[in-house]
Amino acid sequence: MRSYARNISQQVSYTTIRKDMLSNDANTLDEDTVADYIKALKKLFVIEDLAAWNPNLRSKAAIRTRDTRLLSIQV
């Protein structure tokens, strides 16, 4: 949760979250484990991803290509 919170509103991959977790908390961690944690938190509606925005403009380049990470917790 801490690593995910540090990467809020960013387009980070599971690898980036895993590296952050390894540098701060865990001794060993597999990328599949990180994906399972994120999947479980999504099922509990704790986190969600904002889909990438790609308007139909003349440019062939996408404005955003990855989902943005968000926390759903209300304080």
Protein Blocks (a to p, Z undefined) as FASTA:
>chain_A
ZZmmmmgoiacdfklmmmmmmmmmmmbdcfklmmmmmmmmmmnomaccddddddddfbfb
dfblbdcdddfbdZZ
